[in-house]
Amino acid sequence: MIDKTHIRLFGIDAPEMDQPYGKKAKWAMVSLTKGRTVTANLLPESSYDRVVAHCVLDDGTDLSAEIVKQGLALDWSKFSGGAYSEFETQNARKKLWRVAAKHRGKLPPGV
């Protein structure tokens, strides 16, 4: 969230707060951004009533790539074109099975 606006990071999908690793993903993002300037380059689409943005830190660090590298989110190639797939950790899809199942159409969004 930036200035009370809920922002969905471009090209990735992380677990919801009530899912396994959801809180860990949240706190990893807090750790990455605390005390830093985040630039949100807004995209024209929205997702689940949230603005979608490509977000970078003041040093150019791509937040989507960083959270995927930590194994706490998955590349969502449907939206990213595979931009973050190379950063996925070896067991990320197994660990984040609910997110992966949603990508395969096996779980409805928000479940």
PyMOL commands that set and color helices and strands:
alter all, ss='L'
color gray80, all
select helices_A, chain A and resi 22-33+63-69+77-80+85-87+92-95+97-103
alter helices_A, ss='H'
color red, helices_A
select strands_A, chain A and resi 7-9+12-13+38-47+50-57+74-75
alter strands_A, ss='S'
color yellow, strands_A
deselect
rebuild
show_as cartoon
